[in-house]
Amino acid sequence: MTMVWPEIRPAGSFVEGRKETHKTGLTSNRGSLVSLSSLPGDITQKGYEKKKARVLGPYMKQAHESQGPGAPSPSTAAQRRAQRRLTREDNRYHSEIRTEAVMQALAMHNNKRPVMLPSKRTSVNYQGQQRRERQDSSSDDDSVFDEEQLRGFQRGGGARDSGASSSSYSDQGQGASPYHHASFTQGDGAGERPRSTHYANYAIPGNTARHALADVMQNAQNARHSHHISQPPDVTNNAKSTRQADRVGRYNPSSVRVTATGIATGLAPVHGKVSAKIQQLLNTLKRPKRKPLPEYFVDEAETTLETPTVDPNAPKPEGSELTPVLGEPLVIPSGLPRNLEAALQRYGSSTYKANAITVLDPSGKPSLNLSYGKLLSRAQKIAFCLLHKVGQKGGEAVIRQGDRVALVYPNNDPISFICAFYGCVLAGVVPVPVEVPLSKRVGVAHDAGGQGVGFLLGSLNVCWALTSENCYKGLPKSSSGEVITFKGWPRLNWFVTENLSKPPKDWQPPPRMSEDVPAYIEYALNKDGSTVGITTTRNTMLCHCRTLTVAANYTEGEVMVCVLDFKRDVGLWHGILCSVFNGMHTIFIPYSLMKVDPASWMKMVTKYKASVAVVKSRDMHWGLLAQKDHKDISFASLRLLLIADGANPWSLTSCDSFLSAFQSKGLRPEAICPCASSCEALTVSIRRPGKTSSSATGRGILSMQGLSYGVVRVDTENSLTSLTLQDCGQVMPGAMMVVTKLDGPAYLCKTDEVGELCVCAGYTGTSYWGLQGITIQTFQVQPLTADGQPLGDKLYVRTGLIGFLGPGGLVFVCGSKEGLMQVSNRRHNTDDIIATVLAVEPMKFIYRGRIAVFSIRVLRDERICIIAEQRPDCTEEESFQWMSRVLQAVDSIHQVGVYCLALVPPNYLPKTPLGGIHLHETKKKFMEGSLHPANVLMCPHTCVTNLPKPREVHPDIKPSAVHVGNIVQGARMAWAQGRDLGLSDDETESRKHQFLTEILRWRSQTTPDHVLFTMLNARNQVQQSLSCSQLHKRAERIGCMLMEKGKLNSGDHVALVFHPGTDLIAAFYGCLYVGCVPVTIRPPHPQNVASTLPTVRMIVEVSKSVAILTTAITIKLLRSKEAAAIVDPKNWVQLLDTDEVAKKRLAAIYRAPTPEMMCYLDFSVSTTGMLAGVKMSHASATALCRAQKLQCELYPSRVVSLCLDPYNSLGFVLWCLSSVYSGHHSILVPPSEVEINPAVWLTSVSNYNVRDTFCSYGVMELCTRGLGTSTAALKAKGVNLACVRACVVVAEERPRIVLTTSFTKLFASLGLAPRAVSTSFGCRVNVGICLQGASCPEPSTVYVDTQALRNDRVTLVEKGSPNSLCLMESGKLLPGVRVSIANPETKGQCADSHLGEIWVNSPHNASGYFTIYGDESLHHDHFESYLATGDIHTAYARSGFLGFIRRTELTQSDGERHDAIFVVGGLDETVMLRGMRYHPIDVETSVLRSHKKICECAMFTWTNLLVVVVELDGQENEALDLVPLVTNVVLEEHYLIVGVVVVVDPGVIPINSRGEKQRMHLRDGFLADQLDPIYVAYNM
């Protein structure tokens, strides 16, 4: 054997190294509170309440604390504190060596990585959101809190103060790192956050507006204006609903921008707390801690995740193959009873007065006793009643031999339990001991994991539960007095096992048919958290008792003190089974007593001269702390101190400290006997008492790095990364043990290799009840030799323990499979990580015993998560300082990164019935987002090293080479065109009507009374209507007013500021009649003037309008006091009121010299916040109307319903132009009316028997949400949508397929045909590219591969395949439109398997951007571009949208196969990360799915950092739950690391009138610190 063993040191000798302590300086300058009167301007009621809450908060809290509900008196509290101080800390994992190692590691950590403190709203500081949790049951391992610690933490509390940020992080402290010697200061700027009230005095300065906002065509560098406009224009929505209005101006969306794409923008203010933090985060990330990924690689066909490379220097096992190690032969001493019933009979009759059990009462007195005689008689009574009395009443289930019954007894009542247990054994009934469900905690519906136990009882067909009278009284009852059925539990009958009648004298327990039947079933948790039942047969139970008797050398009459849970595991095996088997006297110490008097077990050893004590290492540690009791303790009688959790590597310290403290009190080193146990294999090994030879005990100092590679390597004593292990004794008598590999088939390990211990013995568990598959894998293992041959015919049981076998058959355990985390090919144990965390000083921030460590699988690797309970008095700076040191310590000692570190409020983690942390429940709550942490630190940047390599774009390949390559491959070039426009009915008619003004005049003469427009209100009543002649006359009057009152000339620009309606249409034609150029503008929102008015002002200025045409109400609003605070009324151009129009006729209607002259200006704000105006000529306007007329078959006899905004793009054309051109009747329904009555639009469609209807996504969403439950009522009112042949959503984005599908399904019951619903597509350069017509083939959908899409490739996949994305075609190309797909960089024409920019050629393209200075640099690039390859002679306009074309199987009306056009997203919206192209909508869709409380989200990038903003529709204390889930889902589905997660209130993400997110405004608001976020998490 090649392994070198260290000298075997006697237990207790212990090398002390130097100890270092570092004091932490922490200073903080908090600004004094502002007085209530100091807020500038009028304070709103809401503002007043917030300010009041902030100022009075501390005093209210004190008052609340002083008279909290049920607060104990000071003397009581002090008494409880004194008693509990000892047990509050759980130091099982405490090790001086580890503390020293961590200290050294932190001291050596030179590259100081600053931790990013999150921004947190004051109310999220968990001023009390605790559950009060008190329990009487014993506590397995945890700190216990004083009432006063809890008092400030009642759940809820804390008025939300959204005005102040609680993060006191210094702006200038970028270099400061929160280390043990770094001192924190707070900058002055971190006090009051700017609020909307500070921005009331808004004025556009002198000529800033000219320079910064006016020129839509200016290049970005000319746009830099130094004056910061505080309240920038709203470019979002102006709907009447509070929700929509709320989205506008919740913070200051930054000014509209101007960039090189032709478009107006203001500069994002890059200052403030947020941006400083992001800069610091970026500086941090520039120094990667792990090996950096190679920047680029040759582009491969498939993006694959990096597989972690195996370290060539990693240690490998070198020993020979292990042979099975045998324990000594099992020699059964003569005189032992033949089985447990015989033992009970023997001691119950021969020594019937001898005590079997003594239980300490709550005052610590041994007053509760059970003699062997009583035990026998009670057990016989219970056995008789079970078989003969239960179920005799009729209707109830009968109990037969072999049936399973639940034993439900509290942790302080072993007497009732042991009687019931042996009663079942005598009756041949199988007991299933479980915890009492529903502890008496306030507000907790059931214990963590209780449902799993219930499921197990159901699968065991348990019908009866045995319990004690006291326990039964405490169970919750229904109104009829019966015990309620607990969540997840089967319906049980309850049987009280006290005060039973005696059985007849001649009654004998029935004989056993076989010894191979189940004796009892013990519940346990699998690694995945599921509850299983482990079956122990009568044979194995007897063999286990005999083996333990031999190994522990038990004899009759010995006294045993037991502190463990008697219902399962070591406590059951020794305290209930072996003690009766050997006629011993057992003294049970209830855990509720241990909390108050930790030395009680040592006092009992002294008092009763006990020879055996069964404890856990924590009990020894607590005993050490109770020093005032030490003077009377004597351990002279103790020959066996059994440490039940000896398999935990960290029990070594407790053993050593305990021995050194009590050796003088008679404790012998050879009495300390650690044992290893497992639910499946029962006792694995035990150190034999009284043996001190060098072969009997051993310890080794092992390299943790070696262990992480699964290899045993001896380390030096003073190494930082060593783990000192003690043995857990030898293999059990009569047993055999091997070590098998952890992964894959059960191959034998080498002698110096770490693996899973497997036991072959007569006493192991036999199966998982009812689970045949995993029973075979666990209980019937056949180890294989290196050549794959089975090792003999014996079957072994897996123990779930990880370790190795040392010399002399010593068993060493270094972890468990349950705590195993395999990260990047290396194994780490949760216990080791906990020990390192606990060694990070100062420990005053968290509770020792309340730490959960587990791994979650993200991006195909395990990621380590640490959750700890923080103390109530811990500030945020302190906790983050401690967290950053934990990260460094774990990194130094284990060479592994922590993925997530979260702190929860005290008493918050789910508990096991004995009060320990319920790991599986904690993990489950973390994964489902219901843990509610108080602080979270995510470190994906340091942990995730297996991201796919960045894609390299090859710049040397020219477009011509790509073009030729595509042709060689036989790829079809991507282009498509609509049908020919043709000429209208009459050539001369068409020439005569090149202008809309002429068409209107012609209609007013030929069909004067034909109604063109009818506008409806929310009650479906006609509000306004216009016939051809009414419109003509009204337009003439407005034209007269413009010339006479306004003194305007032809060519002047006029702003039309109207609410949706017929006034807008009349004003538009009035302008055309006199040759003015109309510009339609959405009026300011009366409830939100501050943020909507600047947009009006800006468009008026940018469009160079010389007059504003509007109604009296709007003029009044523009001149109001509120508006004057934002725009001086003197600064407006002249305001003309259309309500005061004189009845005059125009002398002559203006006719433009050529149709190419400008007809109107169309201004729109893009999703990136760009304001862009395009010029539409008379020819384009009529060409677009003609294309629409042909596509939708519009005639004067048709009725069309419109429910959209009429201010720009296709919505404006449909509202104002189409009816005049085609003569059809338009039913106008303003979207604001749908907000009042969601049914108004669909009812109008049904009432007017409309065939074609057009709406916006906003309207469709309002109908889907508002009418979800009303379809039956609508049907009853006679609403029928069967008439609809085309319901078109007018949009400039990728079709929202989820919304259209749900709309279609919802209203199918009203007769809406699925094929009727479709979308249109337009953009700035051409507002109408695609539109679904009445006779077009139905819209087609395809599924594309998202990974290919990121690389600009289009790969079609099947529905439901991984990484598939469903896309719907954006309507059919309009007649006269030709589209090509081009590479946006090289301008080469793409093949149809590539994603590219949509280029469009058509007679209705816009003429160009509207510019003041005549800068044509962008004009040619955007409106007259030529392809570099393919169709190089056609002039195209560039849409700025990415898409692709696919030929379908459908046939067009001209007989050709139909080419479908699919829009994927806006080019300027896409984000290039790691060389790949991402569309924000895809990432946002994933994020929305990650948690049910996320109601909206948006993403943007800032200096290559991905920022995700999520709106939380829930309580503020749920905000931090979202951070890990958002990070996980984006990593998992998009291979991207989120840099910042911002949690905000609903309605913060700005949305424009088309329902599109304004991500760039959101970004500017975030960087200027104007979002008032609930929480901002900076991922490290």
Salt bridges, closest charged atoms under 4 A:
GLU16 OE1 - LYS19 NZ 2.95
GLU20 OE2 - ARG18 NH1 1.98
GLU20 OE1 - HIS22 NE2 3.70
GLU89 OE2 - ARG871 NH2 2.86
ASP90 OD2 - ARG92 NH2 2.93
GLU96 OE1 - LYS19 NZ 3.92
GLU96 OE2 - HIS94 NE2 3.37
GLU133 OE2 - ARG131 NH1 3.14
GLU133 OE1 - ARG441 NH1 3.88
ASP136 OD2 - LYS440 NZ 3.96
ASP140 OD1 - LYS616 NZ 3.42
ASP140 OD1 - ARG618 NH1 3.40
ASP141 OD2 - ARG92 NH2 3.12
ASP142 OD2 - ARG850 NH1 3.62
ASP146 OD1 - ARG88 NH2 2.83
GLU147 OE2 - ARG80 NH1 2.89
GLU147 OE2 - ARG134 NE 3.34
GLU148 OE1 - ARG81 NH1 2.65
ASP161 OD2 - ARG54 NE 2.95
GLU192 OE2 - LYS51 NZ 3.57
GLU192 OE1 - ARG54 NH1 3.02
GLU192 OE2 - ARG195 NH2 2.61
ASP246 OD2 - ARG250 NH1 3.28
GLU306 OE1 - LYS949 NZ 3.83
GLU318 OE2 - ARG713 NH2 3.52
GLU328 OE1 - ARG688 NH2 3.20
GLU341 OE2 - ARG512 NH2 3.26
GLU341 OE2 - ARG538 NH2 2.78
GLU435 OE1 - LYS567 NZ 3.27
ASP447 OD1 - ARG441 NH2 3.61
GLU482 OE1 - ARG491 NH2 3.45
GLU515 OE1 - ARG538 NE 3.37
GLU558 OE2 - ARG639 NE 2.67
ASP565 OD1 - LYS567 NZ 3.41
ASP597 OD2 - LYS603 NZ 2.95
ASP619 OD1 - ARG618 NE 3.16
ASP629 OD1 - LYS603 NZ 3.87
ASP629 OD2 - LYS628 NZ 3.75
ASP656 OD2 - ARG699 NH1 2.98
GLU670 OE2 - ARG668 NE 3.94
GLU717 OE2 - ARG9 NE 3.97
ASP727 OD1 - ARG687 NH2 2.98
ASP743 OD2 - ARG827 NH2 3.54
ASP752 OD2 - ARG713 NH1 3.18
GLU753 OE2 - LYS741 NZ 2.74
GLU756 OE1 - ARG798 NH1 3.04
GLU756 OE1 - LYS817 NZ 3.14
GLU818 OE2 - HIS920 NE2 3.17
GLU862 OE2 - ARG857 NH1 3.76
GLU869 OE1 - ARG850 NE 3.19
GLU877 OE2 - ARG30 NH2 3.67
ASP891 OD2 - LYS289 NZ 3.52
ASP891 OD1 - ARG290 NH2 2.64
GLU921 OE2 - LYS924 NZ 3.98
GLU952 OE1 - HIS954 ND1 3.87
GLU987 OE2 - ARG991 NH2 3.29
GLU989 OE1 - LYS992 NZ 3.62
GLU998 OE2 - ARG1151 NE 2.33
GLU1036 OE2 - HIS1032 NE2 3.76
GLU1036 OE1 - ARG1145 NE 3.91
GLU1044 OE1 - LYS1144 NZ 2.76
ASP1063 OD1 - ARG1034 NH2 3.66
GLU1101 OE2 - ARG1097 NH2 2.73
GLU1140 OE1 - LYS1045 NZ 3.48
ASP1162 OD1 - ARG1324 NH2 2.96
GLU1193 OE1 - ARG1251 NH2 3.29
ASP1205 OD2 - ARG1082 NH2 3.37
ASP1252 OD2 - ARG1251 NE 3.48
GLU1261 OE2 - ARG1265 NH2 3.25
GLU1293 OE2 - ARG1296 NH2 3.06
ASP1352 OD1 - ARG1477 NE 2.89
GLU1369 OE1 - LYS1372 NZ 3.08
GLU1369 OE2 - HIS1458 NE2 2.74
ASP1392 OD2 - ARG972 NH1 3.77
GLU1397 OE1 - ARG1438 NH2 2.81
GLU1416 OE1 - HIS1419 ND1 3.91
ASP1421 OD1 - LYS1387 NZ 3.10
ASP1421 OD1 - ARG1438 NH1 3.10
GLU1424 OE2 - HIS1419 NE2 3.21
GLU1424 OE1 - HIS1420 ND1 3.47
ASP1431 OD2 - ARG1378 NE 3.14
GLU1449 OE2 - ARG1457 NH2 3.55
ASP1459 OD2 - ARG972 NH2 3.15
ASP1459 OD1 - ARG1447 NE 2.91
GLU1469 OE1 - ARG1559 NH1 2.01
ASP1482 OD1 - ARG1294 NH1 2.67
GLU1484 OE1 - LYS1557 NZ 2.90
GLU1484 OE2 - ARG1559 NE 2.75
GLU1496 OE1 - LYS1557 NZ 3.09
GLU1511 OE2 - ARG247 NH1 3.05
GLU1516 OE2 - ARG121 NH1 2.86
GLU1516 OE2 - ARG160 NE 2.41
GLU1518 OE2 - LYS1493 NZ 2.61
ASP1521 OD2 - HIS932 ND1 2.48
GLU1533 OE1 - ARG1489 NH2 2.60
ASP1545 OD2 - ARG121 NH2 2.72
ASP1545 OD1 - ARG160 NH2 2.35
GLU1556 OE1 - ARG1554 NH2 2.92
ASP1564 OD2 - ARG257 NH2 2.68
ASP1569 OD2 - ARG193 NE 3.68
ASP1569 OD2 - LYS273 NZ 3.82
ASP1572 OD1 - ARG121 NE 3.40
ASP1572 OD1 - ARG193 NH1 3.16
